[in-house]
Amino acid sequence: MSTTEPVSRPGGETVTAAAVDAPPGLPPVLGGVDLTDSAGFADGIPYDVLARLRAQAPILFHPPGISVDGEGFWVLTRHADIAAAAADPVFSSQGGGGRSGGGTHLDDLPVGVHAGVLIGMTDDPRHALVRDLLEPSFDRYAAAALEPELRRLAARRVRAALERGSGNFAADVAGPYATDAVALLLGAPRTDWPTLTGWTDAVAGLVNRRTGAVDDESRAIGLGIAEYCGGLLAARRAQPVAGVASVLATAELAEHAEEPPLSDHDRVANLNLLFLTGVEQPRNTAASGVLALAEHPDQWRALRADRSLLPTAIEEILRWAPPNPYNRRTARTDVDVRGVRIRAGQKVTLWWASANRDEDVFPDAGRFDIRRNPNPHLSFGAGPHACLADDLARLELRVLLEELLDRVEELRLTGPVAWTPSNKHAVVVDLPLELVPAAGRSRPAATDGHGRKERDGDEH
């Protein structure tokens, strides 16, 4: 901001926009938590900070902190404001307002490499064209067709966890199951699945899962995933099979006077994105959801006693455990939100996690309640960029929960929970959990590691 137009600050104070541009430090309402610093997320999403922002500064200009760009940005924390901004084309997922970069991360990503290429970082009309191309692979009919195989995959992972008795549920069950599911969806050869699982065990998106930082290992894995996606597309172009990779390899955008066809880079980049998000988001929601049920044993018992609660339980898990704390937008033009002027080109962050705890929308918002209804959470976003795979995500979570409900009497935490320090993904990295077998289901004997046939009709 270079003007001196007044804007609001916490506590009702009015200052000039120029003063907002260069704050002397963090606003007191943040309580010392810098939202650009992933260290503040080392114990999970700082919901106490978001609650103060909703109450005292629902439209806050945050100082640059440790952002690479060295720019401040707007923070939106109330459900109504976030839903409205997500649906308003003035707030771009690609960029605009005179910026040379854009995208949905806090720091700019280059246009033509990420912004303007990835489906989540393009605007209409191109966004709609890419979405129309991919949507049939993710709708409820496509998801339903995958259910029998997803159930076999979930049963296999849950049974293996029961054989161990105790372990890290996030790494042993949620992560491998999510990787199995996305590999199935993409149409990756099963011989490749162990390699994919090894990669996703080490990285969260493109950062080290333990540290939340980019390092040599995460860079190497990121390059390996990109190369793998390129090779898979080439294989599917030569020999299409069922799966999203074949769609991206062979399909073309509908004709549009203003939009060029998909380039090879567009295809590889979007398959890469679908793989990474297709693992990370279901993994993290499943792990965080099971953590919530372990921490609220009365809710687990209620769900085991009444399976009709499963639909509302799934929505409450999604509300309680959003996989992404925020997404960024860019203001294309000057716009007012709650009487506060946001200038063209400025960054605006939509804090889904805060919207999901908004007391104006969710009574007793800080309580985990599997009977909550209605539940208009924003874990799948809102507006034209709402999640493409929400039906599949719900199905994956339902199938995993059903396998646990069938086989597990009690979820017992056996140690401290650890999170990846990340302000972009809510990642449970350690979830030490004992699965107590349900009555009538004794803990399976340990396998001998030589291909013993799986029981209950499940297949490898």
C-alpha positions in Angstrom: 0.0 0.0 0.0 1.4 3.4 -1.0 -1.6 5.5 -0.2 -2.6 7.0 3.1 -6.2 5.8 3.1 -7.3 4.8 6.6 -7.7 1.1 7.4 -8.7 -0.7 10.6 -6.3 -2.2 13.1 -7.0 -4.4 16.1 -8.9 -2.7 18.9 -10.6 -0.3 16.5 -7.6 1.9 16.0 -7.4 3.6 12.7 -4.0 4.0 11.0 -2.9 4.9 7.6 -2.2 2.3 5.0 1.4 3.5 4.8 1.8 2.6 8.5 0.3 -0.8 7.9 2.9 -1.5 5.2 5.8 -1.2 7.7 4.6 -2.3 11.1 7.2 -2.1 13.9 6.5 -5.7 14.9 3.8 -8.2 15.1 0.4 -6.9 16.1 -0.3 -7.7 19.7 -3.4 -9.8 18.8 -1.1 -12.4 17.3 0.3 -13.1 20.8 3.8 -13.4 19.3 2.9 -15.9 16.7 4.2 -15.0 13.2 1.9 -16.7 10.7 4.8 -16.8 8.2 6.9 -18.9 10.6 6.1 -22.6 10.5 7.7 -23.0 13.9 4.4 -21.5 15.3 2.6 -24.6 13.9 4.9 -27.2 15.5 2.1 -28.3 17.8 -0.6 -28.1 15.1 -2.7 -25.2 14.0 -2.7 -22.4 16.6 -6.4 -22.2 17.1 -6.1 -19.8 20.0 -4.5 -17.2 17.8 -7.2 -17.6 15.1 -9.9 -17.2 17.7 -8.4 -13.9 18.8 -8.2 -12.7 15.3 -11.9 -13.6 14.7 -12.9 -11.7 17.8 -10.6 -8.7 17.6 -9.2 -8.4 14.0 -11.1 -10.4 11.5 -9.4 -8.5 8.7 -5.8 -8.1 9.7 -2.8 -6.9 7.7 0.1 -9.1 8.8 3.7 -7.9 8.5 6.1 -9.6 6.2 7.6 -11.8 8.9 10.0 -14.3 7.4 8.3 -14.5 4.0 10.6 -14.8 1.1 8.9 -12.0 -0.7 9.2 -9.7 2.2 5.7 -8.4 1.8 2.8 -8.1 4.2 -0.5 -9.8 3.5 -4.1 -9.7 4.6 -5.5 -12.4 6.9 -9.2 -13.3 6.8 -10.5 -15.4 9.6 -14.3 -15.3 9.7 -16.4 -17.9 7.9 -18.6 -15.4 6.0 -15.7 -13.3 4.8 -13.7 -16.4 3.7 -16.6 -18.0 1.8 -17.4 -14.7 0.1 -13.8 -14.1 -1.0 -13.4 -17.7 -2.2 -16.5 -17.2 -4.5 -15.5 -13.7 -5.7 -13.4 -13.6 -8.9 -11.8 -10.4 -7.8 -9.7 -12.6 -5.5 -7.5 -14.6 -7.9 -5.8 -18.0 -7.4 -3.4 -17.2 -10.2 -2.3 -13.7 -9.6 -3.0 -10.2 -11.0 -3.2 -6.7 -9.9 0.1 -5.9 -11.4 2.0 -8.8 -9.7 4.6 -10.8 -11.7 3.9 -14.0 -9.7 1.0 -15.5 -7.9 -0.5 -18.8 -6.8 -2.0 -20.1 -3.6 1.1 -20.1 -1.4 2.0 -17.1 0.7 5.1 -16.4 -1.4 4.8 -15.9 -5.1 5.2 -18.8 -7.5 6.2 -18.0 -11.0 3.5 -17.6 -13.7 3.8 -20.2 -16.4 5.5 -22.7 -14.1 3.0 -23.1 -11.3 0.7 -20.1 -11.3 -1.4 -20.2 -14.4 -0.6 -23.9 -14.9 -1.8 -25.9 -11.9 -5.5 -26.3 -11.7 -5.6 -24.8 -8.3 -3.6 -21.8 -9.4 -5.5 -20.9 -12.5 -8.6 -18.7 -13.0 -11.5 -19.0 -15.3 -11.9 -19.6 -18.1 -8.8 -21.9 -18.2 -9.6 -23.2 -14.7 -13.1 -24.3 -15.7 -11.7 -26.0 -18.9 -9.2 -28.0 -16.9 -11.7 -28.9 -14.3 -14.2 -30.0 -16.9 -11.6 -32.3 -18.3 -10.8 -33.9 -14.9 -14.1 -33.9 -13.1 -15.5 -37.1 -14.5 -12.6 -39.0 -12.9 -13.4 -37.6 -9.5 -17.2 -37.5 -9.3 -19.4 -39.7 -7.1 -19.8 -42.3 -9.8 -16.1 -42.6 -10.4 -15.5 -42.7 -6.6 -18.2 -45.5 -6.2 -16.5 -47.6 -8.8 -13.3 -47.5 -6.7 -14.9 -48.5 -3.4 -14.4 -52.3 -3.6 -10.7 -51.9 -4.2 -10.4 -49.1 -1.7 -11.9 -51.4 0.9 -9.4 -54.1 0.2 -6.6 -51.6 0.5 -7.9 -50.2 3.8 -8.6 -53.7 5.3 -5.0 -54.7 4.4 -3.5 -51.6 6.2 -5.8 -51.9 9.3 -5.1 -55.6 9.6 -1.4 -55.1 9.4 -1.7 -52.5 12.2 -3.6 -54.9 14.3 -0.9 -57.5 13.8 1.6 -55.0 15.2 -0.7 -54.0 18.0 1.0 -50.6 18.5 2.6 -48.3 16.1 2.5 -44.9 14.3 -0.9 -44.8 12.8 0.0 -41.8 10.6 3.0 -43.5 9.0 1.8 -47.1 9.2 -1.9 -46.7 8.1 -3.0 -43.3 7.0 0.0 -42.5 4.8 0.3 -45.8 3.0 -3.5 -46.1 2.5 -3.7 -42.6 1.0 -0.8 -43.4 -1.3 -2.4 -46.7 -2.3 -5.6 -44.8 -3.1 -4.1 -42.1 -5.2 -1.9 -44.7 -7.1 -5.1 -46.6 -7.9 -6.9 -43.4 -9.0 -4.0 -42.3 -11.2 -3.6 -45.8 -12.8 0.0 -46.3 -11.6 1.3 -49.8 -12.1 1.2 -51.8 -8.8 4.8 -52.6 -9.1 5.5 -48.9 -8.6 3.4 -48.5 -5.4 6.2 -49.4 -2.9 8.4 -46.7 -4.4 5.6 -44.1 -4.2 4.9 -45.1 -0.6 8.5 -44.6 0.3 8.5 -41.2 -1.2 5.4 -40.0 0.5 6.7 -41.4 3.9 9.7 -39.1 3.6 8.1 -35.9 2.2 5.0 -33.9 3.0 4.2 -32.3 -0.4 7.8 -31.2 -1.3 9.3 -30.6 2.2 10.9 -33.0 4.6 8.0 -34.5 6.6 10.0 -34.3 9.9 11.3 -30.8 9.6 8.9 -29.0 7.3 11.9 -27.6 5.4 13.2 -28.2 1.9 16.5 -30.2 2.0 18.6 -32.3 -0.3 16.4 -35.4 0.3 13.1 -33.6 -0.3 14.5 -32.0 -3.4 15.7 -35.3 -4.8 12.3 -36.9 -4.1 10.5 -34.0 -5.6 12.6 -34.4 -8.8 11.9 -38.1 -8.7 8.2 -37.6 -8.4 8.2 -35.1 -11.3 10.2 -37.5 -13.5 7.9 -40.4 -12.5 4.8 -38.4 -13.5 6.4 -37.6 -16.9 7.2 -41.2 -17.5 3.7 -42.4 -16.4 2.1 -39.9 -18.8 4.3 -41.2 -21.7 3.4 -44.8 -20.9 -0.3 -43.9 -20.7 -0.2 -41.9 -23.9 1.2 -45.1 -25.6 -1.2 -47.5 -23.8 -4.2 -45.8 -22.0 -5.8 -47.6 -19.1 -8.3 -46.6 -16.5 -7.1 -43.7 -14.4 -6.4 -40.0 -14.3 -2.9 -40.3 -15.8 -4.5 -41.6 -19.0 -6.9 -38.7 -19.0 -4.2 -36.1 -18.6 -2.0 -37.9 -21.2 -4.6 -38.1 -24.0 -7.4 -35.6 -23.4 -7.6 -32.1 -24.8 -9.3 -29.0 -23.4 -12.5 -27.9 -25.0 -11.9 -25.4 -27.7 -11.7 -21.8 -26.4 -10.7 -18.8 -28.4 -8.6 -17.3 -25.6 -7.0 -20.4 -24.1 -4.1 -22.5 -25.7 -4.1 -26.3 -25.5 -2.5 -28.2 -22.7 1.3 -28.3 -23.1 3.5 -31.2 -21.9 4.5 -29.1 -19.0 0.8 -28.5 -18.1 0.1 -32.2 -18.1 3.1 -33.2 -16.0 2.7 -30.4 -13.5 -1.0 -31.2 -12.9 -0.4 -34.9 -12.5 2.4 -34.1 -10.1 -0.1 -31.8 -8.2 -2.8 -34.5 -8.1 -0.4 -37.1 -6.8 1.0 -34.9 -4.0 -2.4 -33.4 -2.9 -4.1 -36.8 -3.4 -1.8 -38.3 -0.8 -1.3 -35.4 1.6 -4.8 -34.2 2.2 -6.5 -37.6 2.8 -3.5 -38.8 4.8 -3.6 -35.8 7.2 -7.4 -35.7 7.6 -7.5 -39.5 8.3 -4.6 -39.2 10.9 -6.0 -36.1 12.6 -9.5 -37.6 12.5 -8.4 -40.8 14.2 -6.5 -38.7 16.7 -9.7 -36.8 17.5 -11.6 -40.1 18.0 -8.8 -41.4 20.3 -8.8 -38.2 22.3 -12.6 -38.4 22.6 -13.3 -42.0 23.4 -17.0 -41.3 24.1 -17.4 -40.3 20.5 -15.7 -43.4 19.3 -17.9 -45.6 21.4 -21.0 -43.7 20.2 -20.0 -44.3 16.6 -19.3 -48.0 17.2 -22.8 -48.3 18.8 -24.6 -46.4 16.0 -23.1 -46.5 12.5 -25.9 -44.2 11.3 -23.7 -41.4 12.8 -21.0 -42.1 10.3 -22.0 -39.4 7.8 -22.1 -36.6 10.4 -18.9 -38.0 12.0 -17.1 -37.7 8.7 -18.2 -34.1 8.3 -17.1 -33.3 11.9 -13.7 -34.8 11.2 -13.4 -32.7 8.1 -14.3 -29.6 10.1 -12.1 -30.5 13.0 -9.1 -31.5 10.9 -8.8 -29.4 7.8 -5.7 -30.5 5.7 -4.8 -26.9 4.8 -4.8 -24.1 7.3 -4.9 -21.5 4.6 -4.9 -20.7 0.9 -3.7 -17.4 -0.6 -5.4 -15.3 -3.2 -4.4 -12.0 -5.0 -6.6 -9.0 -5.3 -7.1 -8.2 -9.0 -8.5 -4.8 -8.2 -9.1 -2.6 -5.2 -11.8 -4.1 -3.1 -13.4 -3.4 0.3 -14.0 -6.1 2.9 -15.8 -5.1 6.1 -15.0 -1.5 5.2 -11.3 -2.2 4.9 -9.7 -1.3 1.5 -7.5 -4.1 0.0 -5.4 -2.8 -2.9 -4.9 -4.4 -6.3 -2.0 -6.8 -6.2 -2.0 -7.4 -2.5 -2.0 -10.9 -1.0 -5.0 -12.2 0.8 -5.0 -15.4 2.9 -8.1 -17.4 3.6 -7.8 -19.3 6.8 -10.1 -22.3 6.4 -9.1 -23.7 9.8 -10.4 -20.5 11.4 -13.6 -20.5 9.4 -14.3 -24.0 10.7 -14.1 -22.8 14.3 -16.2 -19.6 13.8 -18.5 -19.3 16.8 -21.1 -17.4 14.7 -21.5 -20.5 12.5 -20.7 -23.5 14.7 -22.3 -23.6 18.2 -19.7 -24.7 20.8 -17.2 -24.7 18.0 -14.3 -25.9 20.1 -16.1 -29.2 20.9 -15.6 -32.3 18.7 -19.2 -33.6 18.1 -19.9 -36.4 15.7 -23.6 -35.5 15.8 -23.1 -31.9 14.7 -25.6 -31.0 12.0 -25.7 -28.8 10.0 -21.9 -28.6 9.5 -21.0 -26.1 6.7 -17.3 -26.4 7.1 -14.9 -25.1 4.5 -12.3 -27.9 4.5 -13.0 -28.4 0.8 -12.8 -24.7 0.1 -15.6 -22.8 -1.5 -16.5 -21.2 -4.8 -15.1 -22.3 -8.2 -11.9 -23.7 -6.6 -13.8 -26.0 -4.1 -12.1 -29.4 -4.0 -12.4 -31.4 -7.1 -12.2 -34.7 -5.2 -14.6 -34.1 -2.3 -16.7 -37.2 -3.1 -13.6 -39.4 -3.3 -12.1 -37.8 -0.1 -15.3 -38.6 1.9 -15.3 -42.2 0.5 -11.7 -42.8 1.4 -12.3 -41.6 4.9 -15.6 -43.6 5.3 -14.0 -46.8 4.1 -11.1 -46.5 6.5 -13.3 -45.7 9.4 -15.6 -48.6 8.6 -12.7 -51.0 8.6 -11.5 -49.6 12.0 -15.0 -49.8 13.4 -15.4 -53.4 12.3 -12.1 -54.5 13.8 -11.1 -52.1 16.6 -12.7 -51.8 20.0 -10.6 -49.0 21.4 -8.1 -46.5 20.1 -5.4 -45.9 22.8 -2.8 -43.2 22.5 0.5 -44.6 23.7 2.8 -41.5 23.5 3.0 -37.9 22.5 1.7 -36.7 19.1 4.1 -34.8 16.9 3.3 -32.5 14.0 5.3 -31.3 11.0 6.1 -27.6 11.5 4.1 -26.2 8.6 1.7 -23.3 8.1 0.5 -24.7 4.8 -0.4 -28.4 5.7 -1.7 -29.8 8.9 0.5 -32.9 9.2 0.5 -35.3 12.0 3.9 -37.0 11.7 3.8 -39.2 14.8 0.5 -40.7 16.0 1.5 -43.5 18.5 -1.6 -45.6 18.8 -2.6 -49.0 20.1 -5.5 -50.7 18.3 -7.4 -52.9 20.7 -9.2 -55.6 18.7 -13.0 -55.7 18.8 -14.7 -58.5 20.7 -14.7 -61.7 18.7 -11.7 -60.5 16.6 -8.5 -61.6 18.3 -5.4 -59.9 17.2 -4.1 -61.6 14.1 -1.0 -63.7 14.4 2.1 -62.1 13.0 2.8 -62.9 9.4 5.9 -64.8 8.4 6.7 -62.4 5.6 6.4 -65.0 2.9 3.1 -64.0 1.2 0.6 -65.7 3.6 -2.8 -65.4 2.0 -4.9 -62.6 3.6 -8.1 -63.4 5.3 -11.7 -61.9 5.0 -11.5 -62.0 1.2 -8.9 -59.2 1.0 -6.2 -59.3 -1.7 -2.8 -57.8 -2.0 
